Amino acid sequence: MKTYIFGLGILLMLSFSLAGMTWTAALTLRRASDRFGPLTAVAIGVASLIALITALAWSVPAREAV
């Protein structure tokens, strides 16, 4: 697989994950309060995406030197 196709796939996966987490946070916040809804939803989406990337990076085993 070409490197740029793999990179594009990763970027698409991350952007769809961010959109889904922001949408879910917005639905949840809409039930609680409308005051800071959109901005808080984006912040929750970004924070959960960073947590997801950190967990995925931590779970990958380290490469051994050749």
PQR file with spaces between the fields and no chain letter, atoms N, CA, C, O and H, PARSE charges and radii, in Angstrom:
ATOM       1  N    MET     1       0.846   -1.171    0.000 -0.4000 1.5000
ATOM       2  CA   MET     1       0.000    0.000    0.000 -0.0000 2.0000
ATOM       3  C    MET     1       0.896    1.241    0.000  0.5500 1.7000
ATOM       4  O    MET     1       1.903    1.304    0.705 -0.5500 1.4000
ATOM       5  N    LYS     2       0.513    2.191   -0.784 -0.4000 1.5000
ATOM       6  CA   LYS     2       1.284    3.424   -0.870 -0.0000 2.0000
ATOM       7  C    LYS     2       1.132    4.224    0.423  0.5500 1.7000
ATOM       8  O    LYS     2       0.082    4.205    1.065 -0.5500 1.4000
ATOM       9  H    LYS     2      -0.305    2.139   -1.358  0.4000 1.0000
ATOM      10  N    THR     3       2.186    4.914    0.782 -0.4000 1.5000
ATOM      11  CA   THR     3       2.206    5.647    2.047 -0.0000 2.0000
ATOM      12  C    THR     3       1.179    6.771    2.066  0.5500 1.7000
ATOM      13  O    THR     3       0.516    6.980    3.081 -0.5500 1.4000
ATOM      14  H    THR     3       3.039    4.930    0.260  0.4000 1.0000
ATOM      15  N    TYR     4       1.038    7.497    0.962 -0.4000 1.5000
ATOM      16  CA   TYR     4       0.101    8.622    0.955 -0.0000 2.0000
ATOM      17  C    TYR     4      -1.351    8.152    1.014  0.5500 1.7000
ATOM      18  O    TYR     4      -2.197    8.851    1.572 -0.5500 1.4000
ATOM      19  H    TYR     4       1.577    7.327    0.137  0.4000 1.0000
ATOM      20  N    ILE     5      -1.652    6.993    0.455 -0.4000 1.5000
ATOM      21  CA   ILE     5      -3.018    6.460    0.541 -0.0000 2.0000
ATOM      22  C    ILE     5      -3.311    6.046    1.977  0.5500 1.7000
ATOM      23  O    ILE     5      -4.406    6.292    2.483 -0.5500 1.4000
ATOM      24  H    ILE     5      -0.964    6.425    0.002  0.4000 1.0000
ATOM      25  N    PHE     6      -2.341    5.421    2.635 -0.4000 1.5000
ATOM      26  CA   PHE     6      -2.502    5.045    4.030 -0.0000 2.0000
ATOM      27  C    PHE     6      -2.687    6.288    4.902  0.5500 1.7000
ATOM      28  O    PHE     6      -3.562    6.314    5.768 -0.5500 1.4000
ATOM      29  H    PHE     6      -1.451    5.222    2.223  0.4000 1.0000
ATOM      30  N    GLY     7      -1.873    7.311    4.679 -0.4000 1.5000
ATOM      31  CA   GLY     7      -1.987    8.550    5.437 -0.0000 2.0000
ATOM      32  C    GLY     7      -3.325    9.236    5.224  0.5500 1.7000
ATOM      33  O    GLY     7      -3.912    9.764    6.169 -0.5500 1.4000
ATOM      34  H    GLY     7      -1.162    7.290    3.976  0.4000 1.0000
ATOM      35  N    LEU     8      -3.807    9.233    3.998 -0.4000 1.5000
ATOM      36  CA   LEU     8      -5.113    9.820    3.708 -0.0000 2.0000
ATOM      37  C    LEU     8      -6.226    9.045    4.409  0.5500 1.7000
ATOM      38  O    LEU     8      -7.173    9.638    4.927 -0.5500 1.4000
ATOM      39  H    LEU     8      -3.330    8.805    3.231  0.4000 1.0000
ATOM      40  N    GLY     9      -6.110    7.741    4.423 -0.4000 1.5000
ATOM      41  CA   GLY     9      -7.097    6.918    5.131 -0.0000 2.0000
ATOM      42  C    GLY     9      -7.111    7.200    6.619  0.5500 1.7000
ATOM      43  O    GLY     9      -8.174    7.252    7.237 -0.5500 1.4000
ATOM      44  H    GLY     9      -5.342    7.259    4.002  0.4000 1.0000
ATOM      45  N    ILE    10      -5.924    7.384    7.201 -0.4000 1.5000
ATOM      46  CA   ILE    10      -5.839    7.712    8.632 -0.0000 2.0000
ATOM      47  C    ILE    10      -6.467    9.074    8.905  0.5500 1.7000
ATOM      48  O    ILE    10      -7.204    9.229    9.878 -0.5500 1.4000
ATOM      49  H    ILE    10      -5.060    7.342    6.699  0.4000 1.0000
ATOM      50  N    LEU    11      -6.185   10.058    8.062 -0.4000 1.5000
ATOM      51  CA   LEU    11      -6.786   11.387    8.245 -0.0000 2.0000
ATOM      52  C    LEU    11      -8.305   11.342    8.128  0.5500 1.7000
ATOM      53  O    LEU    11      -9.002   12.001    8.900 -0.5500 1.4000
ATOM      54  H    LEU    11      -5.587    9.932    7.271  0.4000 1.0000
ATOM      55  N    LEU    12      -8.817   10.588    7.190 -0.4000 1.5000
ATOM      56  CA   LEU    12     -10.274   10.450    7.057 -0.0000 2.0000
ATOM      57  C    LEU    12     -10.877    9.769    8.278  0.5500 1.7000
ATOM      58  O    LEU    12     -11.923   10.187    8.775 -0.5500 1.4000
ATOM      59  H    LEU    12      -8.251   10.053    6.563  0.4000 1.0000
ATOM      60  N    MET    13     -10.207    8.706    8.767 -0.4000 1.5000
ATOM      61  CA   MET    13     -10.701    8.011    9.945 -0.0000 2.0000
ATOM      62  C    MET    13     -10.745    8.950   11.153  0.5500 1.7000
ATOM      63  O    MET    13     -11.723    8.954   11.901 -0.5500 1.4000
ATOM      64  H    MET    13      -9.357    8.367    8.363  0.4000 1.0000
ATOM      65  N    LEU    14      -9.697    9.737   11.343 -0.4000 1.5000
ATOM      66  CA   LEU    14      -9.662   10.657   12.473 -0.0000 2.0000
ATOM      67  C    LEU    14     -10.703   11.770   12.340  0.5500 1.7000
ATOM      68  O    LEU    14     -11.312   12.172   13.331 -0.5500 1.4000
ATOM      69  H    LEU    14      -8.903    9.734   10.735  0.4000 1.0000
ATOM      70  N    SER    15     -10.905   12.263   11.132 -0.4000 1.5000
ATOM      71  CA   SER    15     -11.894   13.330   10.960 -0.0000 2.0000
ATOM      72  C    SER    15     -13.313   12.816   11.182  0.5500 1.7000
ATOM      73  O    SER    15     -14.137   13.516   11.770 -0.5500 1.4000
ATOM      74  H    SER    15     -10.410   11.937   10.327  0.4000 1.0000
ATOM      75  N    PHE    16     -13.607   11.601   10.719 -0.4000 1.5000
ATOM      76  CA   PHE    16     -14.931   11.033   10.974 -0.0000 2.0000
ATOM      77  C    PHE    16     -15.121   10.715   12.452  0.5500 1.7000
ATOM      78  O    PHE    16     -16.226   10.847   12.978 -0.5500 1.4000
ATOM      79  H    PHE    16     -12.937   11.032   10.241  0.4000 1.0000
ATOM      80  N    SER    17     -14.052   10.296   13.127 -0.4000 1.5000
ATOM      81  CA   SER    17     -14.139   10.053   14.570 -0.0000 2.0000
ATOM      82  C    SER    17     -14.417   11.348   15.310  0.5500 1.7000
ATOM      83  O    SER    17     -15.252   11.380   16.214 -0.5500 1.4000
ATOM      84  H    SER    17     -13.154   10.188   12.700  0.4000 1.0000
ATOM      85  N    LEU    18     -13.720   12.425   14.934 -0.4000 1.5000
ATOM      86  CA   LEU    18     -13.951   13.722   15.564 -0.0000 2.0000
ATOM      87  C    LEU    18     -15.375   14.200   15.322  0.5500 1.7000
ATOM      88  O    LEU    18     -16.018   14.720   16.234 -0.5500 1.4000
ATOM      89  H    LEU    18     -13.041   12.399   14.200  0.4000 1.0000
ATOM      90  N    ALA    19     -15.869   14.029   14.109 -0.4000 1.5000
ATOM      91  CA   ALA    19     -17.234   14.462   13.801 -0.0000 2.0000
ATOM      92  C    ALA    19     -18.248   13.670   14.622  0.5500 1.7000
ATOM      93  O    ALA    19     -19.208   14.239   15.142 -0.5500 1.4000
ATOM      94  H    ALA    19     -15.346   13.607   13.368  0.4000 1.0000
ATOM      95  N    GLY    20     -18.039   12.369   14.738 -0.4000 1.5000
ATOM      96  CA   GLY    20     -18.969   11.544   15.511 -0.0000 2.0000
ATOM      97  C    GLY    20     -18.952   11.870   16.988  0.5500 1.7000
ATOM      98  O    GLY    20     -20.002   11.931   17.627 -0.5500 1.4000
ATOM      99  H    GLY    20     -17.260   11.907   14.316  0.4000 1.0000
ATOM     100  N    MET    21     -17.756   12.081   17.537 -0.4000 1.5000
ATOM     101  CA   MET    21     -17.670   12.406   18.964 -0.0000 2.0000
ATOM     102  C    MET    21     -18.244   13.790   19.253  0.5500 1.7000
ATOM     103  O    MET    21     -18.869   13.995   20.293 -0.5500 1.4000
ATOM     104  H    MET    21     -16.903   12.031   17.018  0.4000 1.0000
ATOM     105  N    THR    22     -18.037   14.741   18.343 -0.4000 1.5000
ATOM     106  CA   THR    22     -18.608   16.078   18.519 -0.0000 2.0000
ATOM     107  C    THR    22     -20.122   16.031   18.424  0.5500 1.7000
ATOM     108  O    THR    22     -20.811   16.703   19.191 -0.5500 1.4000
ATOM     109  H    THR    22     -17.528   14.574   17.498  0.4000 1.0000
ATOM     110  N    TRP    23     -20.647   15.249   17.496 -0.4000 1.5000
ATOM     111  CA   TRP    23     -22.095   15.121   17.332 -0.0000 2.0000
ATOM     112  C    TRP    23     -22.725   14.488   18.566  0.5500 1.7000
ATOM     113  O    TRP    23     -23.774   14.932   19.034 -0.5500 1.4000
ATOM     114  H    TRP    23     -20.087   14.703   16.873  0.4000 1.0000
ATOM     115  N    THR    24     -22.075   13.440   19.095 -0.4000 1.5000
ATOM     116  CA   THR    24     -22.591   12.780   20.291 -0.0000 2.0000
ATOM     117  C    THR    24     -22.554   13.716   21.491  0.5500 1.7000
ATOM     118  O    THR    24     -23.499   13.758   22.279 -0.5500 1.4000
ATOM     119  H    THR    24     -21.224   13.079   18.716  0.4000 1.0000
ATOM     120  N    ALA    25     -21.469   14.465   21.633 -0.4000 1.5000
ATOM     121  CA   ALA    25     -21.374   15.419   22.739 -0.0000 2.0000
ATOM     122  C    ALA    25     -22.418   16.522   22.596  0.5500 1.7000
ATOM     123  O    ALA    25     -22.993   16.962   23.591 -0.5500 1.4000
ATOM     124  H    ALA    25     -20.701   14.431   20.993  0.4000 1.0000
ATOM     125  N    ALA    26     -22.666   16.969   21.370 -0.4000 1.5000
ATOM     126  CA   ALA    26     -23.665   18.023   21.148 -0.0000 2.0000
ATOM     127  C    ALA    26     -25.066   17.535   21.510  0.5500 1.7000
ATOM     128  O    ALA    26     -25.857   18.273   22.097 -0.5500 1.4000
ATOM     129  H    ALA    26     -22.199   16.611   20.562  0.4000 1.0000
ATOM     130  N    LEU    27     -25.366   16.281   21.153 -0.4000 1.5000
ATOM     131  CA   LEU    27     -26.685   15.736   21.520 -0.0000 2.0000
ATOM     132  C    LEU    27     -26.832   15.624   23.028  0.5500 1.7000
ATOM     133  O    LEU    27     -27.892   15.922   23.577 -0.5500 1.4000
ATOM     134  H    LEU    27     -24.723   15.681   20.676  0.4000 1.0000
ATOM     135  N    THR    28     -25.781   15.202   23.690 -0.4000 1.5000
ATOM     136  CA   THR    28     -25.834   15.066   25.143 -0.0000 2.0000
ATOM     137  C    THR    28     -25.952   16.427   25.816  0.5500 1.7000
ATOM     138  O    THR    28     -26.732   16.597   26.753 -0.5500 1.4000
ATOM     139  H    THR    28     -24.919   14.960   23.244  0.4000 1.0000
ATOM     140  N    LEU    29     -25.174   17.397   25.335 -0.4000 1.5000
ATOM     141  CA   LEU    29     -25.210   18.728   25.940 -0.0000 2.0000
ATOM     142  C    LEU    29     -26.519   19.455   25.653  0.5500 1.7000
ATOM     143  O    LEU    29     -26.945   20.302   26.438 -0.5500 1.4000
ATOM     144  H    LEU    29     -24.541   17.259   24.574  0.4000 1.0000
ATOM     145  N    ARG    30     -27.151   19.131   24.542 -0.4000 1.5000
ATOM     146  CA   ARG    30     -28.419   19.788   24.208 -0.0000 2.0000
ATOM     147  C    ARG    30     -29.490   19.453   25.242  0.5500 1.7000
ATOM     148  O    ARG    30     -30.374   20.262   25.526 -0.5500 1.4000
ATOM     149  H    ARG    30     -26.805   18.443   23.904  0.4000 1.0000
ATOM     150  N    ARG    31     -29.394   18.241   25.800 -0.4000 1.5000
ATOM     151  CA   ARG    31     -30.363   17.858   26.826 -0.0000 2.0000
ATOM     152  C    ARG    31     -30.097   18.588   28.135  0.5500 1.7000
ATOM     153  O    ARG    31     -31.029   18.864   28.891 -0.5500 1.4000
ATOM     154  H    ARG    31     -28.677   17.584   25.568  0.4000 1.0000
ATOM     155  N    ALA    32     -28.822   18.908   28.411 -0.4000 1.5000
ATOM     156  CA   ALA    32     -28.470   19.537   29.683 -0.0000 2.0000
ATOM     157  C    ALA    32     -28.659   21.057   29.633  0.5500 1.7000
ATOM     158  O    ALA    32     -29.390   21.623   30.447 -0.5500 1.4000
ATOM     159  H    ALA    32     -28.066   18.684   27.797  0.4000 1.0000
ATOM     160  N    SER    33     -27.997   21.715   28.674 -0.4000 1.5000
ATOM     161  CA   SER    33     -28.095   23.172   28.601 -0.0000 2.0000
ATOM     162  C    SER    33     -27.693   23.638   27.208  0.5500 1.7000
ATOM     163  O    SER    33     -26.919   22.973   26.519 -0.5500 1.4000
ATOM     164  H    SER    33     -27.403   21.256   28.013  0.4000 1.0000
ATOM     165  N    ASP    34     -28.225   24.780   26.803 -0.4000 1.5000
ATOM     166  CA   ASP    34     -27.927   25.328   25.476 -0.0000 2.0000
ATOM     167  C    ASP    34     -26.939   26.483   25.532  0.5500 1.7000
ATOM     168  O    ASP    34     -26.638   27.078   24.497 -0.5500 1.4000
ATOM     169  H    ASP    34     -28.854   25.319   27.362  0.4000 1.0000
ATOM     170  N    ARG    35     -26.432   26.812   26.697 -0.4000 1.5000
ATOM     171  CA   ARG    35     -25.629   28.027   26.824 -0.0000 2.0000
ATOM     172  C    ARG    35     -24.300   27.933   26.075  0.5500 1.7000
ATOM     173  O    ARG    35     -24.013   28.777   25.227 -0.5500 1.4000
ATOM     174  H    ARG    35     -26.677   26.328   27.538  0.4000 1.0000
ATOM     175  N    PHE    36     -23.491   26.925   26.375 -0.4000 1.5000
ATOM     176  CA   PHE    36     -22.189   26.775   25.737 -0.0000 2.0000
ATOM     177  C    PHE    36     -22.132   25.503   24.907  0.5500 1.7000
ATOM     178  O    PHE    36     -21.060   24.913   24.771 -0.5500 1.4000
ATOM     179  H    PHE    36     -23.724   26.239   27.064  0.4000 1.0000
ATOM     180  N    GLY    37     -23.238   25.070   24.357 -0.4000 1.5000
ATOM     181  CA   GLY    37     -23.339   23.796   23.669 -0.0000 2.0000
ATOM     182  C    GLY    37     -22.347   23.542   22.553  0.5500 1.7000
ATOM     183  O    GLY    37     -21.561   22.600   22.658 -0.5500 1.4000
ATOM     184  H    GLY    37     -24.109   25.550   24.467  0.4000 1.0000
ATOM     185  N    PRO    38     -22.341   24.328   21.492 -0.5600 1.5000
ATOM     186  CA   PRO    38     -21.461   24.019   20.360  0.2800 2.0000
ATOM     187  C    PRO    38     -19.978   24.083   20.694  0.5500 1.7000
ATOM     188  O    PRO    38     -19.212   23.212   20.279 -0.5500 1.4000
ATOM     189  N    LEU    39     -19.569   25.091   21.430 -0.4000 1.5000
ATOM     190  CA   LEU    39     -18.157   25.221   21.773 -0.0000 2.0000
ATOM     191  C    LEU    39     -17.711   24.101   22.710  0.5500 1.7000
ATOM     192  O    LEU    39     -16.615   23.562   22.559 -0.5500 1.4000
ATOM     193  H    LEU    39     -20.191   25.798   21.767  0.4000 1.0000
ATOM     194  N    THR    40     -18.543   23.761   23.657 -0.4000 1.5000
ATOM     195  CA   THR    40     -18.219   22.674   24.578 -0.0000 2.0000
ATOM     196  C    THR    40     -18.202   21.340   23.855  0.5500 1.7000
ATOM     197  O    THR    40     -17.369   20.486   24.159 -0.5500 1.4000
ATOM     198  H    THR    40     -19.433   24.199   23.779  0.4000 1.0000
ATOM     199  N    ALA    41     -19.103   21.146   22.906 -0.4000 1.5000
ATOM     200  CA   ALA    41     -19.136   19.895   22.147 -0.0000 2.0000
ATOM     201  C    ALA    41     -17.864   19.708   21.330  0.5500 1.7000
ATOM     202  O    ALA    41     -17.332   18.601   21.254 -0.5500 1.4000
ATOM     203  H    ALA    41     -19.780   21.840   22.659  0.4000 1.0000
ATOM     204  N    VAL    42     -17.381   20.767   20.728 -0.4000 1.5000
ATOM     205  CA   VAL    42     -16.133   20.686   19.960 -0.0000 2.0000
ATOM     206  C    VAL    42     -14.964   20.401   20.896  0.5500 1.7000
ATOM     207  O    VAL    42     -14.089   19.599   20.570 -0.5500 1.4000
ATOM     208  H    VAL    42     -17.814   21.667   20.789  0.4000 1.0000
ATOM     209  N    ALA    43     -14.945   21.051   22.051 -0.4000 1.5000
ATOM     210  CA   ALA    43     -13.866   20.816   23.016 -0.0000 2.0000
ATOM     211  C    ALA    43     -13.882   19.374   23.509  0.5500 1.7000
ATOM     212  O    ALA    43     -12.825   18.758   23.640 -0.5500 1.4000
ATOM     213  H    ALA    43     -15.656   21.703   22.316  0.4000 1.0000
ATOM     214  N    ILE    44     -15.056   18.829   23.783 -0.4000 1.5000
ATOM     215  CA   ILE    44     -15.164   17.435   24.219 -0.0000 2.0000
ATOM     216  C    ILE    44     -14.732   16.504   23.095  0.5500 1.7000
ATOM     217  O    ILE    44     -14.043   15.514   23.342 -0.5500 1.4000
ATOM     218  H    ILE    44     -15.915   19.329   23.676  0.4000 1.0000
ATOM     219  N    GLY    45     -15.129   16.809   21.869 -0.4000 1.5000
ATOM     220  CA   GLY    45     -14.734   15.989   20.726 -0.0000 2.0000
ATOM     221  C    GLY    45     -13.224   15.980   20.525  0.5500 1.7000
ATOM     222  O    GLY    45     -12.644   14.923   20.276 -0.5500 1.4000
ATOM     223  H    GLY    45     -15.690   17.613   21.669  0.4000 1.0000
ATOM     224  N    VAL    46     -12.583   17.132   20.626 -0.4000 1.5000
ATOM     225  CA   VAL    46     -11.132   17.213   20.453 -0.0000 2.0000
ATOM     226  C    VAL    46     -10.418   16.490   21.592  0.5500 1.7000
ATOM     227  O    VAL    46      -9.447   15.772   21.355 -0.5500 1.4000
ATOM     228  H    VAL    46     -13.055   17.990   20.828  0.4000 1.0000
ATOM     229  N    ALA    47     -10.890   16.672   22.820 -0.4000 1.5000
ATOM     230  CA   ALA    47     -10.258   16.011   23.962 -0.0000 2.0000
ATOM     231  C    ALA    47     -10.392   14.490   23.862  0.5500 1.7000
ATOM     232  O    ALA    47      -9.444   13.763   24.162 -0.5500 1.4000
ATOM     233  H    ALA    47     -11.679   17.256   23.012  0.4000 1.0000
ATOM     234  N    SER    48     -11.548   14.012   23.447 -0.4000 1.5000
ATOM     235  CA   SER    48     -11.719   12.562   23.319 -0.0000 2.0000
ATOM     236  C    SER    48     -10.923   12.013   22.133  0.5500 1.7000
ATOM     237  O    SER    48     -10.472   10.869   22.175 -0.5500 1.4000
ATOM     238  H    SER    48     -12.318   14.602   23.203  0.4000 1.0000
ATOM     239  N    LEU    49     -10.747   12.804   21.088 -0.4000 1.5000
ATOM     240  CA   LEU    49      -9.911   12.369   19.968 -0.0000 2.0000
ATOM     241  C    LEU    49      -8.448   12.287   20.395  0.5500 1.7000
ATOM     242  O    LEU    49      -7.745   11.354   20.006 -0.5500 1.4000
ATOM     243  H    LEU    49     -11.114   13.733   21.054  0.4000 1.0000
ATOM     244  N    ILE    50      -7.989   13.235   21.177 -0.4000 1.5000
ATOM     245  CA   ILE    50      -6.616   13.185   21.684 -0.0000 2.0000
ATOM     246  C    ILE    50      -6.436   11.968   22.590  0.5500 1.7000
ATOM     247  O    ILE    50      -5.404   11.300   22.535 -0.5500 1.4000
ATOM     248  H    ILE    50      -8.561   13.993   21.493  0.4000 1.0000
ATOM     249  N    ALA    51      -7.439   11.680   23.425 -0.4000 1.5000
ATOM     250  CA   ALA    51      -7.364   10.500   24.285 -0.0000 2.0000
ATOM     251  C    ALA    51      -7.337    9.223   23.449  0.5500 1.7000
ATOM     252  O    ALA    51      -6.615    8.283   23.783 -0.5500 1.4000
ATOM     253  H    ALA    51      -8.277   12.223   23.470  0.4000 1.0000
ATOM     254  N    LEU    52      -8.114    9.177   22.372 -0.4000 1.5000
ATOM     255  CA   LEU    52      -8.133    8.010   21.492 -0.0000 2.0000
ATOM     256  C    LEU    52      -6.785    7.820   20.809  0.5500 1.7000
ATOM     257  O    LEU    52      -6.276    6.701   20.756 -0.5500 1.4000
ATOM     258  H    LEU    52      -8.701    9.940   22.101  0.4000 1.0000
ATOM     259  N    ILE    53      -6.201    8.890   20.289 -0.4000 1.5000
ATOM     260  CA   ILE    53      -4.896    8.800   19.625 -0.0000 2.0000
ATOM     261  C    ILE    53      -3.822    8.381   20.626  0.5500 1.7000
ATOM     262  O    ILE    53      -2.949    7.577   20.299 -0.5500 1.4000
ATOM     263  H    ILE    53      -6.614    9.799   20.333  0.4000 1.0000
ATOM     264  N    THR    54      -3.882    8.919   21.836 -0.4000 1.5000
ATOM     265  CA   THR    54      -2.908    8.546   22.861 -0.0000 2.0000
ATOM     266  C    THR    54      -3.020    7.071   23.219  0.5500 1.7000
ATOM     267  O    THR    54      -2.007    6.383   23.342 -0.5500 1.4000
ATOM     268  H    THR    54      -4.592    9.572   22.102  0.4000 1.0000
ATOM     269  N    ALA    55      -4.236    6.586   23.386 -0.4000 1.5000
ATOM     270  CA   ALA    55      -4.422    5.170   23.719 -0.0000 2.0000
ATOM     271  C    ALA    55      -3.947    4.266   22.581  0.5500 1.7000
ATOM     272  O    ALA    55      -3.339    3.223   22.824 -0.5500 1.4000
ATOM     273  H    ALA    55      -5.059    7.145   23.287  0.4000 1.0000
ATOM     274  N    LEU    56      -4.223    4.664   21.348 -0.4000 1.5000
ATOM     275  CA   LEU    56      -3.771    3.865   20.211 -0.0000 2.0000
ATOM     276  C    LEU    56      -2.254    3.883   20.090  0.5500 1.7000
ATOM     277  O    LEU    56      -1.647    2.849   19.809 -0.5500 1.4000
ATOM     278  H    LEU    56      -4.717    5.511   21.150  0.4000 1.0000
ATOM     279  N    ALA    57      -1.629    5.043   20.297 -0.4000 1.5000
ATOM     280  CA   ALA    57      -0.175    5.136   20.213 -0.0000 2.0000
ATOM     281  C    ALA    57       0.495    4.347   21.328  0.5500 1.7000
ATOM     282  O    ALA    57       1.563    3.769   21.123 -0.5500 1.4000
ATOM     283  H    ALA    57      -2.121    5.883   20.525  0.4000 1.0000
ATOM     284  N    TRP    58      -0.116    4.317   22.498 -0.4000 1.5000
ATOM     285  CA   TRP    58       0.442    3.609   23.638 -0.0000 2.0000
ATOM     286  C    TRP    58       0.335    2.092   23.438  0.5500 1.7000
ATOM     287  O    TRP    58       1.171    1.343   23.943 -0.5500 1.4000
ATOM     288  H    TRP    58      -0.983    4.787   22.665  0.4000 1.0000
ATOM     289  N    SER    59      -0.675    1.641   22.713 -0.4000 1.5000
ATOM     290  CA   SER    59      -0.892    0.201   22.553 -0.0000 2.0000
ATOM     291  C    SER    59      -0.013   -0.415   21.469  0.5500 1.7000
ATOM     292  O    SER    59       0.100   -1.639   21.396 -0.5500 1.4000
ATOM     293  H    SER    59      -1.354    2.250   22.303  0.4000 1.0000
ATOM     294  N    VAL    60       0.611    0.405   20.628 -0.4000 1.5000
ATOM     295  CA   VAL    60       1.468   -0.124   19.571 -0.0000 2.0000
ATOM     296  C    VAL    60       2.813   -0.489   20.175  0.5500 1.7000
ATOM     297  O    VAL    60       3.424    0.326   20.867 -0.5500 1.4000
ATOM     298  H    VAL    60       0.520    1.399   20.688  0.4000 1.0000
ATOM     299  N    PRO    61       3.285   -1.718   19.920 -0.5600 1.5000
ATOM     300  CA   PRO    61       4.579   -2.093   20.494  0.2800 2.0000
ATOM     301  C    PRO    61       5.729   -1.322   19.855  0.5500 1.7000
ATOM     302  O    PRO    61       5.653   -0.917   18.695 -0.5500 1.4000
ATOM     303  N    ALA    62       6.783   -1.129   20.622 -0.4000 1.5000
ATOM     304  CA   ALA    62       7.946   -0.404   20.128 -0.0000 2.0000
ATOM     305  C    ALA    62       8.707   -1.237   19.093  0.5500 1.7000
ATOM     306  O    ALA    62       8.735   -2.465   19.167 -0.5500 1.4000
ATOM     307  H    ALA    62       6.845   -1.458   21.564  0.4000 1.0000
ATOM     308  N    ARG    63       9.320   -0.553   18.135 -0.4000 1.5000
ATOM     309  CA   ARG    63      10.116   -1.251   17.128 -0.0000 2.0000
ATOM     310  C    ARG    63      11.459   -1.636   17.727  0.5500 1.7000
ATOM     311  O    ARG    63      12.036   -0.905   18.533 -0.5500 1.4000
ATOM     312  H    ARG    63       9.298    0.445   18.075  0.4000 1.0000
ATOM     313  N    GLU    64      11.934   -2.783   17.320 -0.4000 1.5000
ATOM     314  CA   GLU    64      13.269   -3.195   17.757 -0.0000 2.0000
ATOM     315  C    GLU    64      14.270   -2.705   16.726  0.5500 1.7000
ATOM     316  O    GLU    64      13.997   -2.721   15.525 -0.5500 1.4000
ATOM     317  H    GLU    64      11.465   -3.377   16.665  0.4000 1.0000
ATOM     318  N    ALA    65      15.420   -2.271   17.196 -0.4000 1.5000
ATOM     319  CA   ALA    65      16.471   -1.799   16.292 -0.0000 2.0000
ATOM     320  C    ALA    65      17.020   -2.971   15.490  0.5500 1.7000
ATOM     321  O    ALA    65      17.257   -4.055   16.023 -0.5500 1.4000
ATOM     322  H    ALA    65      15.641   -2.257   18.171  0.4000 1.0000
ATOM     323  N    VAL    66      17.214   -2.733   14.221 -0.4000 1.5000
ATOM     324  CA   VAL    66      17.714   -3.798   13.351 -0.0000 2.0000
ATOM     325  C    VAL    66      19.202   -3.659   13.144  0.5500 1.7000
ATOM     326  O    VAL    66      19.805   -4.467   12.438 -0.5500 1.4000
ATOM     327  H    VAL    66      17.023   -1.852   13.788  0.4000 1.0000
